[in-house]
Amino acid sequence: MIDIRNVSKWYGAFQVLTDCTTSIAKGEVVVVCGPSGSGKSTLIKTVNALEPVQQGEIIVDGVTITDPKTNLPKLRSRVGMVFQHFELFPHLSVTENLTLAQIKVLGRGADEAKERGLKMLDRVGLSAHKDKFPGQLSGGQQQRVAIARALSMDPVVMLFDEPTSALDPEMVGEVLDVMVQLAQDGMTMMCVTHEMGFARKVSHRVIFMDGGRIVEDCAKEEFFGHPDRRAPRTQEFLSKILHG
């Protein structure tokens, strides 16, 4: 579903990604972790071309997004993205937030878009809030609306860029619960997160990054169960997060 091949990226003279290669199969849940500044968020943003790359190739569901001829808006409509800071329109109601992109990008009629949006809102457990504005919701609720908005577009892949890091600790669980349900329903997911409990519970594979490189790319059982077999940098990271 996602193929990342020898991808490198620079900001000016600074190289932020170095020769990154991995692939994610349909229905697979992959967690990307690592220290701050390791290139995790940049890598996930290359998957829907929010961050262009200078070298390498990225293919999503058979479409080469690094090809200049690719229709990126069309591709992005099929790749759901959930950001750290929700990115909801504050002046629009929850229902309007859920329907706008469906109408503008997918060309759906208003009634169809509303029906789909409200169905996804129900899926994240927030039907009662359909007429509220984002400012009337908690952070956790806003993030769940953002997930519902992404799902309304019928994505083939969902990307999550640290979806819980801006939330109060009490709200993290409600967002992770929705993500767990999505994973159990077979959604292909790539998640940048520090939530190792989520990684252990839901992911099939864990990618560990450091210094813009993929240091580990292995099954979660290998990653958490055999830290002694990991690279020294990974062992150091694991020792801090598992026993810290």
C-alpha contacts under 8 A as a table, 3 or more apart, distances in Angstrom:
res1	aa1	res2	aa2	distance
1	M	23	S	7.55
1	M	24	I	5.81
1	M	25	A	5.10
1	M	26	K	5.25
1	M	59	I	7.79
1	M	60	V	5.57
1	M	61	D	4.68
1	M	62	G	7.40
1	M	157	V	7.71
1	M	188	T	7.80
2	I	23	S	5.44
2	I	24	I	5.03
2	I	25	A	6.80
2	I	47	V	7.79
2	I	58	I	7.34
2	I	59	I	5.78
2	I	60	V	4.60
2	I	61	D	6.39
3	D	21	T	7.79
3	D	22	T	6.28
3	D	23	S	4.42
3	D	24	I	6.60
3	D	57	E	7.90
3	D	58	I	5.56
3	D	59	I	4.98
3	D	60	V	6.43
4	I	7	V	6.60
4	I	20	C	6.97
4	I	21	T	5.07
4	I	22	T	5.21
4	I	23	S	5.90
4	I	47	V	7.99
4	I	56	G	7.75
4	I	57	E	6.16
4	I	58	I	4.66
4	I	59	I	6.65
5	R	19	D	7.71
5	R	20	C	6.52
5	R	21	T	4.53
5	R	22	T	6.65
5	R	56	G	5.60
5	R	57	E	5.14
5	R	58	I	6.19
6	N	18	T	7.78
6	N	19	D	4.33
6	N	20	C	4.98
6	N	21	T	5.05
6	N	55	Q	7.15
6	N	56	G	4.73
6	N	57	E	6.77
7	V	17	L	6.99
7	V	18	T	6.60
7	V	19	D	4.89
7	V	20	C	4.86
7	V	21	T	6.58
7	V	53	V	6.89
7	V	54	Q	7.74
7	V	55	Q	5.39
7	V	56	G	4.09
7	V	57	E	6.26
7	V	58	I	7.68
8	S	15	Q	7.57
8	S	16	V	7.54
8	S	17	L	4.77
8	S	18	T	4.58
8	S	19	D	5.08
8	S	20	C	6.58
8	S	53	V	6.28
8	S	54	Q	6.18
8	S	55	Q	5.01
8	S	56	G	6.34
9	K	15	Q	5.89
9	K	16	V	5.67
9	K	17	L	4.92
9	K	18	T	6.81
9	K	52	P	7.75
9	K	53	V	4.96
9	K	54	Q	5.32
9	K	55	Q	6.63
10	W	13	A	6.36
10	W	14	F	5.39
10	W	15	Q	4.16
10	W	16	V	5.46
10	W	17	L	6.97
10	W	53	V	7.69
10	W	54	Q	7.12
11	Y	14	F	5.17
11	Y	15	Q	6.30
11	Y	16	V	6.85
12	G	15	Q	7.81
15	Q	18	T	6.88
15	Q	212	G	7.50
16	V	38	S	7.82
16	V	39	G	5.99
16	V	42	T	7.79
16	V	211	G	7.40
16	V	212	G	5.15
17	L	20	C	6.75
17	L	39	G	6.16
17	L	42	T	7.81
17	L	43	L	7.31
17	L	211	G	7.73
17	L	212	G	4.21
17	L	213	R	6.12
18	T	212	G	5.56
18	T	213	R	5.34
19	D	56	G	7.68
19	D	213	R	6.92
20	C	213	R	6.10
20	C	214	I	5.97
21	T	214	I	7.60
22	T	217	D	7.66
24	I	28	E	6.25
24	I	29	V	7.85
24	I	30	V	7.26
24	I	188	T	7.89
25	A	28	E	5.38
25	A	188	T	7.39
26	K	187	M	7.72
26	K	188	T	5.50
27	G	183	A	7.74
27	G	186	G	4.78
27	G	187	M	5.17
27	G	188	T	4.22
27	G	189	M	7.40
28	E	186	G	7.45
28	E	187	M	7.32
28	E	188	T	5.05
28	E	189	M	6.39
28	E	203	S	7.64
28	E	204	H	6.30
29	V	183	A	6.65
29	V	187	M	7.70
29	V	188	T	5.82
29	V	189	M	4.67
29	V	190	M	5.98
29	V	191	C	7.71
29	V	202	V	7.07
29	V	203	S	4.81
29	V	204	H	5.41
29	V	205	R	6.78
30	V	189	M	6.23
30	V	190	M	4.93
30	V	191	C	6.28
30	V	203	S	5.41
30	V	204	H	5.97
30	V	205	R	4.90
30	V	206	V	5.68
30	V	207	I	7.16
31	V	190	M	5.94
31	V	191	C	4.77
31	V	192	V	5.87
31	V	193	T	6.80
31	V	199	A	6.09
31	V	203	S	6.13
31	V	205	R	6.48
31	V	206	V	4.91
31	V	207	I	6.15
32	V	40	K	6.42
32	V	190	M	7.25
32	V	191	C	5.87
32	V	192	V	4.65
32	V	193	T	6.51
32	V	206	V	5.97
32	V	207	I	4.71
32	V	208	F	5.92
32	V	209	M	7.31
33	C	40	K	6.76
33	C	192	V	5.95
33	C	193	T	5.95
33	C	194	H	6.31
33	C	206	V	7.39
33	C	207	I	6.25
33	C	208	F	5.02
33	C	209	M	6.31
34	G	38	S	6.22
34	G	40	K	7.14
34	G	194	H	7.92
34	G	208	F	5.34
34	G	209	M	5.01
34	G	210	D	6.06
34	G	237	F	7.49
35	P	38	S	5.68
35	P	209	M	7.56
35	P	210	D	6.65
35	P	237	F	7.82
36	S	39	G	7.90
37	G	40	K	7.55
37	G	210	D	7.90
37	G	211	G	7.20
37	G	212	G	7.90
38	S	209	M	5.74
38	S	210	D	4.52
38	S	211	G	4.72
38	S	212	G	5.08
38	S	213	R	7.50
39	G	42	T	5.17
39	G	43	L	6.01
39	G	209	M	6.95
39	G	210	D	7.25
39	G	211	G	6.86
39	G	212	G	4.74
39	G	213	R	7.53
40	K	43	L	5.23
40	K	44	I	6.45
40	K	192	V	6.40
40	K	209	M	6.63
40	K	212	G	7.72
41	S	44	I	5.26
41	S	45	K	6.17
41	S	161	D	6.08
41	S	162	E	7.92
41	S	192	V	6.63
42	T	45	K	5.14
42	T	46	T	6.37
42	T	51	E	6.71
43	L	46	T	5.29
43	L	47	V	7.03
44	I	47	V	5.46
44	I	48	N	7.80
44	I	159	L	6.97
44	I	161	D	7.11
44	I	190	M	7.49
44	I	192	V	7.44
45	K	48	N	5.95
45	K	49	A	6.25
45	K	50	L	5.18
45	K	51	E	5.40
46	T	49	A	4.61
46	T	50	L	5.82
46	T	51	E	4.70
46	T	52	P	6.04
46	T	53	V	6.91
46	T	58	I	7.96
47	V	50	L	7.64
47	V	58	I	6.75
47	V	60	V	7.46
47	V	65	I	7.81
48	N	51	E	7.76
48	N	65	I	7.34
48	N	72	L	7.73
48	N	75	L	7.33
48	N	76	R	5.80
48	N	79	V	6.65
49	A	52	P	5.39
49	A	65	I	6.84
49	A	66	T	7.74
49	A	72	L	7.37
52	P	66	T	7.78
53	V	56	G	7.27
53	V	66	T	7.60
56	G	66	T	7.93
57	E	64	T	7.17
57	E	65	I	7.67
57	E	66	T	5.75
58	I	64	T	5.83
58	I	65	I	5.78
58	I	66	T	5.89
59	I	62	G	5.87
59	I	63	V	5.28
59	I	64	T	4.27
59	I	65	I	5.86
59	I	66	T	7.65
60	V	63	V	5.20
60	V	64	T	6.48
60	V	65	I	7.03
61	D	156	V	7.75
63	V	70	T	7.56
63	V	75	L	7.91
64	T	67	D	5.59
64	T	70	T	6.98
65	I	68	P	7.64
65	I	70	T	5.97
65	I	72	L	7.11
65	I	75	L	7.90
66	T	70	T	7.59
67	D	70	T	5.58
70	T	75	L	7.97
71	N	74	K	5.53
71	N	75	L	6.36
72	L	75	L	4.92
72	L	76	R	5.94
73	P	76	R	5.08
73	P	77	S	6.26
73	P	105	V	7.74
74	K	77	S	5.29
74	K	78	R	7.06
74	K	105	V	7.55
75	L	78	R	5.42
75	L	79	V	6.63
76	R	79	V	4.95
76	R	80	G	7.18
77	S	80	G	6.95
77	S	105	V	7.03
77	S	106	L	7.53
77	S	153	M	6.30
77	S	155	P	6.89
78	R	153	M	6.72
78	R	154	D	6.56
78	R	155	P	4.17
78	R	156	V	5.66
78	R	157	V	6.96
79	V	155	P	5.14
79	V	156	V	6.14
79	V	157	V	5.05
79	V	158	M	5.87
79	V	159	L	7.17
80	G	150	A	4.85
80	G	151	L	6.74
80	G	153	M	7.41
80	G	155	P	5.44
80	G	156	V	7.75
80	G	157	V	6.12
80	G	158	M	4.52
80	G	159	L	5.93
81	M	150	A	6.39
81	M	158	M	5.92
81	M	159	L	4.74
81	M	160	F	5.93
81	M	161	D	7.67
82	V	86	F	6.87
82	V	143	Q	7.95
82	V	146	A	6.43
82	V	147	I	6.22
82	V	150	A	7.12
82	V	158	M	7.75
82	V	159	L	6.24
82	V	160	F	4.84
82	V	161	D	6.22
82	V	163	P	6.49
83	F	86	F	5.57
83	F	87	E	7.00
83	F	160	F	6.25
83	F	161	D	5.08
83	F	162	E	6.77
83	F	163	P	5.73
84	Q	161	D	5.92
84	Q	162	E	5.29
84	Q	163	P	4.63
84	Q	164	T	6.65
84	Q	165	S	6.43
84	Q	166	A	6.11
85	H	143	Q	7.82
85	H	163	P	7.63
85	H	166	A	6.55
86	F	142	Q	6.39
86	F	143	Q	5.32
86	F	146	A	5.75
87	E	146	A	7.45
88	L	97	N	6.67
88	L	134	P	6.97
88	L	142	Q	7.65
88	L	146	A	6.74
89	F	92	L	5.58
89	F	97	N	6.44
89	F	134	P	7.51
90	P	93	S	7.65
90	P	133	F	6.56
90	P	134	P	5.58
90	P	135	G	6.60
91	H	133	F	7.08
92	L	95	T	7.92
92	L	96	E	5.61
92	L	97	N	5.98
92	L	133	F	6.28
92	L	134	P	7.77
93	S	96	E	5.08
93	S	97	N	6.14
93	S	130	K	7.21
93	S	131	D	5.70
93	S	132	K	5.48
93	S	133	F	4.43
93	S	134	P	6.91
94	V	97	N	5.06
94	V	98	L	6.31
94	V	129	H	7.23
94	V	130	K	5.20
94	V	131	D	5.99
94	V	132	K	5.87
94	V	133	F	5.72
94	V	134	P	6.56
94	V	145	V	7.21
95	T	98	L	5.09
95	T	99	T	6.33
95	T	114	K	6.96
95	T	117	G	6.91
95	T	118	L	7.05
95	T	130	K	5.30
95	T	131	D	6.38
96	E	99	T	5.18
96	E	100	L	5.89
97	N	100	L	5.79
97	N	101	A	7.89
97	N	149	R	7.02
98	L	101	A	7.29
98	L	102	Q	7.65
98	L	113	A	7.89
98	L	114	K	7.42
98	L	117	G	5.16
98	L	118	L	7.74
98	L	145	V	7.78
98	L	148	A	7.18
98	L	149	R	4.74
98	L	152	S	6.91
99	T	102	Q	5.28
99	T	103	I	6.29
99	T	110	A	7.36
99	T	113	A	5.21
99	T	114	K	5.72
99	T	117	G	6.02
99	T	149	R	7.71
99	T	152	S	7.85
100	L	103	I	5.40
100	L	104	K	6.13
101	A	104	K	4.98
101	A	105	V	5.35
101	A	106	L	7.12
101	A	153	M	7.72
102	Q	105	V	5.57
102	Q	106	L	4.98
102	Q	107	G	6.42
102	Q	108	R	5.84
102	Q	113	A	5.90
102	Q	152	S	7.20
102	Q	153	M	6.12
103	I	106	L	5.76
103	I	107	G	4.70
103	I	108	R	4.70
103	I	109	G	6.21
103	I	110	A	6.58
103	I	113	A	6.56
104	K	107	G	5.65
104	K	108	R	7.72
106	L	153	M	7.64
108	R	112	E	6.30
108	R	113	A	5.85
109	G	112	E	5.39
109	G	113	A	6.06
110	A	113	A	5.13
110	A	114	K	6.06
111	D	114	K	5.14
111	D	115	E	6.14
112	E	115	E	5.12
112	E	116	R	6.16
113	A	116	R	5.19
113	A	117	G	5.97
113	A	152	S	7.93
114	K	117	G	5.01
114	K	118	L	5.98
115	E	118	L	5.36
115	E	119	K	6.16
116	R	119	K	5.12
116	R	120	M	6.38
116	R	152	S	5.96
117	G	120	M	5.22
117	G	121	L	6.13
117	G	148	A	7.08
117	G	149	R	6.81
117	G	152	S	5.36
118	L	121	L	4.79
118	L	122	D	6.11
118	L	127	S	6.82
118	L	130	K	7.48
119	K	122	D	5.15
119	K	123	R	6.34
120	M	123	R	4.78
120	M	124	V	6.55
120	M	148	A	5.02
120	M	149	R	7.47
120	M	151	L	6.54
120	M	152	S	6.18
121	L	124	V	5.35
121	L	125	G	6.37
121	L	126	L	5.48
121	L	127	S	5.55
121	L	130	K	7.69
121	L	145	V	6.62
121	L	148	A	5.41
121	L	149	R	7.95
122	D	125	G	4.84
122	D	126	L	5.59
122	D	127	S	4.86
123	R	126	L	7.70
123	R	148	A	7.51
124	V	144	R	6.08
124	V	145	V	7.45
124	V	147	I	7.85
124	V	148	A	6.57
124	V	178	V	6.14
126	L	129	H	5.58
126	L	130	K	7.19
126	L	141	Q	7.58
126	L	145	V	7.69
127	S	130	K	5.64
128	A	131	D	7.99
129	H	132	K	5.43
132	K	136	Q	6.32
132	K	137	L	7.63
133	F	136	Q	5.53
133	F	137	L	7.20
134	P	137	L	5.40
134	P	142	Q	6.20
135	G	138	S	7.77
137	L	140	G	7.97
137	L	141	Q	5.76
137	L	142	Q	6.02
138	S	141	Q	5.15
138	S	142	Q	6.18
139	G	142	Q	5.05
139	G	143	Q	6.21
139	G	166	A	7.99
139	G	167	L	5.98
139	G	168	D	7.65
139	G	171	M	7.24
140	G	143	Q	5.17
140	G	144	R	6.29
140	G	167	L	6.49
140	G	171	M	5.02
140	G	172	V	6.79
140	G	174	E	6.69
140	G	175	V	6.23
141	Q	144	R	5.03
141	Q	145	V	6.24
141	Q	175	V	7.99
142	Q	145	V	5.05
142	Q	146	A	6.25
143	Q	146	A	4.90
143	Q	147	I	6.32
143	Q	163	P	7.36
143	Q	175	V	6.93
144	R	147	I	4.99
144	R	148	A	6.22
144	R	175	V	6.10
144	R	178	V	7.51
145	V	148	A	4.92
145	V	149	R	6.06
146	A	149	R	5.01
146	A	150	A	6.32
147	I	150	A	5.15
147	I	151	L	6.21
148	A	151	L	5.01
148	A	152	S	6.10
149	R	152	S	5.14
149	R	153	M	7.12
150	A	153	M	5.73
150	A	154	D	7.65
150	A	155	P	7.23
150	A	158	M	7.89
151	L	154	D	5.46
151	L	155	P	6.22
152	S	155	P	7.86
155	P	158	M	6.69
156	V	187	M	7.52
156	V	188	T	6.98
157	V	187	M	6.78
157	V	188	T	5.02
157	V	189	M	5.91
157	V	190	M	7.91
158	M	187	M	7.25
158	M	188	T	6.27
158	M	189	M	4.86
158	M	190	M	6.48
159	L	189	M	5.89
159	L	190	M	4.99
159	L	191	C	5.88
160	F	163	P	5.85
160	F	189	M	7.65
160	F	190	M	6.32
160	F	191	C	4.58
160	F	192	V	6.01
160	F	193	T	7.94
161	D	191	C	6.16
161	D	192	V	4.96
161	D	193	T	6.97
162	E	165	S	5.56
162	E	191	C	7.19
162	E	192	V	5.15
162	E	193	T	4.73
162	E	194	H	7.30
163	P	166	A	7.39
163	P	175	V	7.95
163	P	192	V	7.92
163	P	193	T	7.20
164	T	167	L	5.36
164	T	172	V	5.61
164	T	175	V	7.13
164	T	176	L	7.86
164	T	193	T	7.65
165	S	193	T	7.87
165	S	194	H	7.88
167	L	170	E	7.94
167	L	171	M	6.10
167	L	172	V	6.19
168	D	171	M	5.50
168	D	172	V	6.73
169	P	172	V	5.40
169	P	173	G	7.87
170	E	173	G	6.79
171	M	174	E	5.71
171	M	175	V	6.97
172	V	175	V	5.53
172	V	176	L	6.25
173	G	176	L	5.03
173	G	177	D	5.95
174	E	177	D	5.16
174	E	178	V	6.64
175	V	178	V	5.31
175	V	179	M	6.47
176	L	179	M	4.92
176	L	180	V	6.02
176	L	198	F	7.13
177	D	180	V	5.05
177	D	181	Q	6.26
178	V	181	Q	5.14
178	V	182	L	6.29
179	M	182	L	5.02
179	M	183	A	6.19
180	V	183	A	5.11
180	V	184	Q	6.19
180	V	198	F	7.75
180	V	202	V	6.34
181	Q	184	Q	5.04
181	Q	185	D	6.17
182	L	185	D	5.02
182	L	186	G	6.61
182	L	187	M	5.72
183	A	186	G	5.25
183	A	187	M	5.33
183	A	188	T	7.29
183	A	189	M	7.21
183	A	202	V	6.81
184	Q	187	M	7.49
184	Q	202	V	7.94
193	T	196	M	7.67
195	E	198	F	5.44
195	E	199	A	6.50
196	M	199	A	4.76
196	M	200	R	6.08
196	M	241	I	7.99
197	G	200	R	5.17
197	G	201	K	6.13
198	F	201	K	5.08
198	F	202	V	5.82
198	F	203	S	7.36
199	A	202	V	5.59
199	A	203	S	5.03
199	A	206	V	7.39
199	A	220	K	7.51
200	R	203	S	6.27
200	R	220	K	6.52
200	R	224	F	7.66
203	S	206	V	6.98
203	S	220	K	6.68
204	H	219	A	5.90
204	H	220	K	5.88
205	R	217	D	6.96
205	R	218	C	5.47
205	R	219	A	4.24
205	R	220	K	4.91
206	V	216	E	7.47
206	V	217	D	5.83
206	V	218	C	5.72
206	V	219	A	6.18
206	V	220	K	5.53
206	V	223	F	6.81
207	I	214	I	6.75
207	I	215	V	7.50
207	I	216	E	5.38
207	I	217	D	4.43
207	I	218	C	6.72
208	F	214	I	6.00
208	F	215	V	5.62
208	F	216	E	4.93
208	F	217	D	6.58
208	F	234	T	7.18
209	M	212	G	6.47
209	M	213	R	5.48
209	M	214	I	4.57
209	M	215	V	5.38
209	M	216	E	7.01
210	D	213	R	5.53
210	D	214	I	6.72
210	D	215	V	6.54
210	D	233	R	7.97
214	I	217	D	7.06
215	V	231	A	7.31
215	V	234	T	7.53
216	E	230	R	7.51
216	E	231	A	7.57
216	E	234	T	7.59
218	C	222	E	6.33
218	C	223	F	6.31
219	A	222	E	5.30
219	A	223	F	6.30
220	K	223	F	4.89
220	K	224	F	6.00
220	K	225	G	7.71
221	E	224	F	5.53
221	E	225	G	5.13
221	E	226	H	7.48
222	E	225	G	5.20
222	E	226	H	5.31
222	E	227	P	7.51
223	F	226	H	6.08
223	F	227	P	6.20
223	F	230	R	7.25
224	F	227	P	6.04
224	F	238	L	7.95
226	H	229	R	5.64
226	H	230	R	7.20
227	P	230	R	5.26
227	P	234	T	7.77
227	P	235	Q	5.83
227	P	238	L	7.27
228	D	235	Q	6.95
230	R	234	T	5.96
230	R	235	Q	6.05
231	A	234	T	5.24
231	A	235	Q	6.27
232	P	235	Q	5.04
232	P	236	E	6.27
233	R	236	E	5.15
233	R	237	F	6.35
234	T	237	F	5.03
234	T	238	L	6.04
235	Q	238	L	5.08
235	Q	239	S	6.01
236	E	239	S	5.25
236	E	240	K	6.54
237	F	240	K	5.38
237	F	241	I	6.40
238	L	241	I	5.21
238	L	242	L	5.65
238	L	243	H	7.95
239	S	242	L	5.51
239	S	243	H	5.77
239	S	244	G	7.14
240	K	243	H	5.66
240	K	244	G	4.77
241	I	244	G	5.33
